[in-house]
């Protein structure tokens, strides 16, 4: 029996093959249903990823059947259910080792299946022209991987680092770490801002405004959830909407002109759209967002506004050229605070990876 088990294990190890020249797209409009590794039934298109997924399932089913038989055999022998128990340490150890090896192979197959289904999810988002309010945890993760994960050159305008310039002021922002937490993409970033205004109060307000129109503070905790993804088949045209929530903080020790800690929280909706030339050497984009902001007293004072809580939004236009250079302009701002409406244009530049 152990010989048969060992033989089956060696055969199973060679079935996790990879189909060469995998087409990363939907290959047929026909649908079928599969069970994911967490036992959920999903309706899927027939793709090469799903073909591999099904072959791996056949192997996993075979290994699971073998594992069940082996566990039952070992357990029944220990209780005498199949007759008089036979205690042989070498046989017991060999069977236990086989059980451990089978479980490891099954876990490896499930990991590979999860990877294939995740790739299929990205392919699905590329294939489906309109996705609105239908993003679960996996599809949300796939969406942000498409945007931020270096998938071609489509969304470089949404890059998460950059330099911007305003009225005698400037700021530099960089994302430090990021990852997915359930439905949300979570990131932590840092910003350095500076103003050359001769008036101390004006300098403080210009710096605070720079942080507000860019990412919010010199330390930023950002939560994003996709609401809509609409695109043409070749991604020459794209429209994206996200729910965005932020927690920001300004620390004197991090180089700001504020004498005390200032913090804020905000939530709102962000809209992004772009259109590219056929060769992708030039991509025009716009970005519009509207937010509700809740700040501390120091945050309010630094910004020079009347209330701790206020609405704020902005319109940004720009372009990406030669696939690696971004120029943007905040052309309009709107707010419940009059002092924040239609301030000076803020220009931004970025060398993209």
C-alpha positions as CSV (number, residue, x, y, z in Angstrom):
1,X,0.0,0.0,0.0
2,X,2.8,2.4,0.9
3,X,4.4,1.6,-2.5
4,X,1.2,2.6,-4.3
5,X,0.9,5.8,-2.2
6,X,4.5,6.7,-3.0
7,X,3.9,6.0,-6.7
8,X,0.8,8.2,-6.8
9,X,2.7,11.0,-5.0
10,X,5.4,10.9,-7.6
11,X,2.9,11.0,-10.4
12,X,1.0,13.9,-8.8
13,X,4.1,16.0,-8.6
14,X,4.4,16.3,-12.4
15,X,0.8,17.3,-13.1
16,X,1.1,21.0,-12.0
17,X,2.1,22.0,-15.5
18,X,2.1,25.4,-17.1
19,X,0.6,26.0,-20.6
20,X,3.1,28.0,-22.6
21,X,2.2,31.1,-24.5
22,X,-0.8,31.8,-22.2
23,X,-3.2,34.3,-23.6
24,X,-4.0,36.8,-20.9
25,X,-7.5,37.4,-22.1
26,X,-11.0,35.8,-22.4
27,X,-10.7,33.2,-25.2
28,X,-14.4,32.3,-25.5
29,X,-17.7,33.9,-24.6
30,X,-19.1,30.7,-23.2
31,X,-19.4,30.3,-19.5
32,X,-19.0,27.5,-17.0
33,X,-19.0,27.2,-13.2
34,X,-16.2,26.2,-10.9
35,X,-15.7,25.9,-7.2
36,X,-13.0,28.0,-5.7
37,X,-10.6,26.8,-3.0
38,X,-12.9,28.3,-0.3
39,X,-15.8,26.2,-1.8
40,X,-17.7,29.1,-3.4
41,X,-19.4,28.4,-6.7
42,X,-18.4,30.9,-9.4
43,X,-19.5,31.4,-12.9
44,X,-16.5,31.9,-15.2
45,X,-15.6,32.3,-18.8
46,X,-13.6,29.5,-20.4
47,X,-10.0,30.8,-20.4
48,X,-6.6,29.1,-20.4
49,X,-6.3,30.1,-16.7
50,X,-9.5,28.2,-16.0
51,X,-8.4,25.2,-18.0
52,X,-5.3,25.0,-15.9
53,X,-7.4,25.5,-12.8
54,X,-9.6,22.5,-13.7
55,X,-6.7,20.2,-14.4
56,X,-5.2,21.1,-11.0
57,X,-8.6,20.4,-9.4
58,X,-8.6,16.8,-10.9
59,X,-5.1,16.3,-9.4
60,X,-6.3,17.7,-6.1
61,X,-9.4,15.5,-6.0
62,X,-7.3,12.5,-6.6
63,X,-4.8,13.4,-3.8
64,X,-7.7,14.2,-1.4
65,X,-9.2,10.8,-2.0
66,X,-5.9,9.1,-1.4
67,X,-5.4,11.2,1.7
68,X,-8.8,10.2,3.1
69,X,-8.1,6.5,2.5
70,X,-4.8,6.7,4.2
71,X,-6.1,8.6,7.2
72,X,-9.0,6.2,7.6
73,X,-6.6,3.2,7.3
74,X,-4.3,4.5,9.9
75,X,-7.1,5.5,12.3
76,X,-9.0,2.3,11.9
77,X,-5.9,0.3,12.6
78,X,-5.3,2.3,15.8
79,X,-8.8,1.5,17.1
80,X,-9.0,-2.0,15.9
81,X,-12.0,-1.2,13.7
82,X,-10.6,-3.3,10.8
83,X,-9.6,-6.1,13.1
84,X,-6.7,-6.6,15.5
85,X,-4.5,-3.4,15.6
86,X,-1.0,-3.9,14.2
87,X,1.6,-1.7,16.0
88,X,4.6,-1.3,13.8
89,X,6.5,2.0,14.4
90,X,8.1,2.0,11.0
91,X,4.8,1.6,9.1
92,X,3.0,4.1,11.3
93,X,5.8,6.7,10.7
94,X,5.8,6.0,6.9
95,X,2.1,6.5,6.7
96,X,2.2,9.6,8.8
97,X,5.0,11.1,6.6
98,X,2.8,10.3,3.5
99,X,-0.1,12.1,5.1
100,X,2.0,15.1,5.7
101,X,3.4,15.0,2.2
102,X,-0.1,14.7,0.7
103,X,-1.4,17.7,2.7
104,X,1.6,19.8,1.6
105,X,0.9,18.9,-2.1
106,X,-2.8,19.7,-1.8
107,X,-1.9,23.1,-0.2
108,X,0.6,23.9,-3.0
109,X,-2.1,23.0,-5.6
110,X,-4.6,25.3,-3.9
111,X,-2.1,28.1,-3.8
112,X,-1.5,27.7,-7.5
113,X,-5.3,27.6,-8.1
114,X,-5.7,30.8,-6.2
115,X,-3.0,32.4,-8.3
116,X,-4.7,31.3,-11.5
117,X,-8.1,32.5,-10.4
118,X,-6.6,35.9,-9.4
119,X,-5.1,36.2,-12.9
120,X,-8.5,35.2,-14.4
121,X,-10.1,38.0,-12.3
122,X,-7.7,40.6,-13.8
123,X,-8.4,39.2,-17.3
124,X,-12.1,39.5,-16.5
125,X,-11.8,43.2,-15.6
126,X,-9.9,43.8,-18.8
127,X,-12.5,41.9,-20.8
128,X,-15.6,43.5,-19.2
129,X,-16.0,47.1,-20.4
130,X,-18.2,48.3,-17.6
131,X,-17.8,47.3,-13.9
132,X,-19.8,49.4,-11.5
133,X,-20.4,48.7,-7.8
134,X,-19.5,45.0,-8.1
135,X,-16.1,44.8,-6.5
136,X,-15.6,42.2,-3.8
137,X,-12.3,41.7,-2.0
138,X,-10.6,39.7,-4.8
139,X,-11.8,41.9,-7.6
140,X,-10.9,45.0,-5.7
141,X,-7.4,43.7,-5.2
142,X,-7.2,42.9,-8.9
143,X,-8.4,46.4,-9.8
144,X,-5.7,48.1,-7.8
145,X,-3.1,45.7,-9.2
146,X,-4.1,46.9,-12.7
147,X,-3.8,50.5,-11.6
148,X,-0.8,50.6,-9.4
149,X,1.0,47.3,-10.2
150,X,2.7,48.4,-13.4
151,X,0.3,46.7,-15.8
152,X,1.5,48.4,-19.0
153,X,1.3,52.2,-19.3
154,X,-2.4,52.8,-18.9
155,X,-2.6,54.4,-15.4
156,X,0.7,56.0,-14.8
157,X,-1.0,59.3,-14.3
158,X,-2.4,57.9,-11.1
159,X,1.2,57.4,-9.8
160,X,1.7,57.5,-6.1
161,X,4.7,59.8,-5.9
162,X,5.5,63.2,-7.3
163,X,6.6,66.8,-7.0
164,X,4.2,69.8,-7.2
165,X,4.6,73.6,-7.2
166,X,2.3,76.4,-6.1
167,X,2.6,80.1,-5.2
168,X,6.1,80.2,-3.8
169,X,5.6,76.8,-2.4
170,X,6.3,73.2,-3.3
171,X,5.8,69.6,-2.0
172,X,7.3,66.2,-2.6
173,X,5.2,63.1,-1.8
174,X,6.1,59.4,-1.8
175,X,4.2,56.3,-0.9
176,X,6.1,54.2,1.6
177,X,4.1,51.0,2.0
178,X,0.9,49.6,0.6
179,X,-1.3,46.5,0.5
180,X,-4.8,45.2,0.5
181,X,-7.0,44.8,3.5
182,X,-10.2,43.1,2.5
183,X,-12.1,45.4,0.2
184,X,-9.6,48.3,0.6
185,X,-6.2,49.2,-0.7
186,X,-4.3,50.7,2.3
187,X,-1.2,52.8,1.9
188,X,1.0,54.9,4.1
189,X,2.9,57.9,2.6
190,X,5.0,60.8,3.6
191,X,5.2,64.4,2.2
192,X,7.7,67.2,2.5
193,X,6.3,70.7,1.8
194,X,8.0,74.1,1.9
195,X,7.1,77.8,1.3
196,X,9.3,80.8,0.6
197,X,6.8,83.4,1.5
198,X,8.2,86.4,3.6
199,X,5.1,86.5,5.8
200,X,5.2,83.7,8.5
201,X,1.4,83.4,8.6
202,X,1.2,83.3,4.8
203,X,4.0,80.8,4.6
204,X,2.2,78.5,7.0
205,X,-1.0,78.7,5.1
206,X,0.7,78.1,1.7
207,X,2.4,75.0,3.1
208,X,-0.8,73.7,4.6
209,X,-2.6,74.4,1.3
210,X,0.1,72.5,-0.6
211,X,-0.5,69.5,1.6
212,X,-4.3,69.8,1.3
213,X,-4.4,69.8,-2.5
214,X,-1.9,67.0,-2.8
215,X,-2.3,64.2,-0.3
216,X,-3.5,66.0,2.9
217,X,-0.5,66.0,5.3
218,X,3.1,65.1,5.8
219,X,2.0,61.6,7.0
220,X,-0.9,60.1,5.2
221,X,-2.9,56.9,5.8
222,X,-5.0,56.3,2.7
223,X,-7.9,53.8,2.1
224,X,-9.3,53.3,-1.4
225,X,-12.2,51.2,-2.7
226,X,-13.2,51.0,-6.4
227,X,-16.7,52.1,-7.4
228,X,-16.4,52.0,-11.2
229,X,-14.1,50.9,-14.0
230,X,-15.2,51.7,-17.5
231,X,-12.8,51.3,-20.5
232,X,-12.5,50.6,-24.2
233,X,-11.3,47.2,-25.3
234,X,-7.7,48.5,-25.9
235,X,-7.7,50.8,-22.9
236,X,-7.2,53.8,-25.1
237,X,-10.1,55.4,-23.1
238,X,-10.6,54.8,-19.3
239,X,-12.8,56.1,-16.6
240,X,-12.3,55.2,-12.9
241,X,-14.2,56.1,-9.7
242,X,-13.0,55.4,-6.2
243,X,-14.1,56.0,-2.7
244,X,-11.2,57.4,-0.8
245,X,-10.8,57.9,3.0
246,X,-7.7,59.5,4.6
247,X,-6.2,60.1,8.0
248,X,-3.4,62.7,7.9
249,X,-1.1,64.3,10.4
250,X,1.4,67.1,10.4
251,X,4.3,66.7,12.8
252,X,6.7,69.7,13.6
253,X,9.6,67.2,13.7
254,X,8.9,66.2,10.1
255,X,9.8,69.7,8.7
256,X,6.5,71.6,8.6
257,X,6.2,75.2,9.8
258,X,3.4,74.2,12.3
259,X,4.4,74.5,16.0
260,X,2.0,71.8,17.1
261,X,0.7,68.5,15.8
262,X,-2.2,69.0,13.3
263,X,-4.4,66.2,12.1
264,X,-7.4,65.6,9.8
265,X,-9.7,62.9,8.5
266,X,-11.6,62.9,5.3
267,X,-13.7,60.9,2.9
268,X,-15.0,61.5,-0.6
269,X,-15.2,60.3,-4.1
270,X,-12.5,60.5,-6.8
271,X,-13.1,60.4,-10.6
272,X,-10.3,59.8,-13.1
273,X,-10.5,59.6,-16.9
274,X,-8.0,59.5,-19.7
275,X,-7.5,59.2,-23.4
276,X,-4.4,58.2,-25.2
277,X,-3.0,58.3,-28.7
278,X,-2.9,55.0,-30.5
279,X,0.8,54.6,-29.9
280,X,0.4,55.5,-26.2
281,X,3.1,58.2,-26.5
282,X,0.7,60.9,-25.2
283,X,-2.1,60.4,-22.7
284,X,-4.4,63.2,-21.6
285,X,-6.1,62.8,-18.2
286,X,-8.4,64.6,-15.8
287,X,-9.0,64.0,-12.1
288,X,-11.9,65.4,-10.1
289,X,-12.5,64.7,-6.4
290,X,-14.9,66.0,-3.7
291,X,-14.3,65.4,0.0
292,X,-15.6,66.2,3.5
293,X,-12.7,67.1,5.8
294,X,-12.6,67.1,9.6
295,X,-9.6,68.8,11.1
296,X,-8.1,69.7,14.5
297,X,-8.0,73.3,15.7
298,X,-4.3,73.5,14.7
299,X,-5.1,72.1,11.3
300,X,-7.8,74.9,10.9
301,X,-5.4,77.6,12.0
302,X,-2.6,76.5,9.8
303,X,-4.9,76.4,6.7
304,X,-6.5,79.8,7.6
305,X,-10.1,78.6,7.4
306,X,-13.1,79.4,9.7
307,X,-14.3,75.9,10.5
308,X,-12.8,72.6,11.5
309,X,-15.2,70.8,9.2
310,X,-15.6,71.7,5.5
311,X,-16.0,70.4,2.0
312,X,-13.2,70.6,-0.5
313,X,-12.7,69.4,-4.0
314,X,-10.5,70.1,-7.0
315,X,-10.1,69.6,-10.7
316,X,-6.8,68.5,-12.2
317,X,-5.8,68.3,-15.9
318,X,-2.6,66.9,-17.3
319,X,-0.8,64.6,-19.6
320,X,1.7,61.8,-19.7
321,X,4.2,61.8,-22.6
322,X,6.8,59.4,-23.8
323,X,5.2,57.0,-21.3
324,X,7.4,58.2,-18.4
325,X,6.8,61.9,-17.8
326,X,3.8,63.4,-16.2
327,X,2.7,67.0,-16.0
328,X,-0.5,68.1,-14.2
329,X,-2.2,71.3,-13.2
330,X,-4.8,71.8,-10.5
331,X,-7.0,74.3,-12.4
332,X,-9.9,74.7,-10.1
333,X,-10.8,74.2,-6.4
334,X,-14.2,74.4,-4.7
335,X,-15.0,74.4,-1.1
336,X,-17.5,75.5,1.6
337,X,-14.7,77.7,2.8
338,X,-14.4,80.8,0.5
339,X,-10.6,81.2,1.1
340,X,-10.0,77.8,-0.5
341,X,-12.0,78.4,-3.7
342,X,-10.1,78.9,-7.0
343,X,-6.7,79.6,-5.5
344,X,-3.5,79.8,-7.5
345,X,-2.9,77.0,-10.0
346,X,-0.7,74.2,-8.6
347,X,1.6,72.5,-11.1
348,X,2.9,69.0,-10.7
349,X,5.6,67.0,-12.3
350,X,6.8,63.4,-12.1
351,X,9.2,61.0,-13.7
352,X,7.3,57.7,-13.8
353,X,8.7,54.3,-13.4
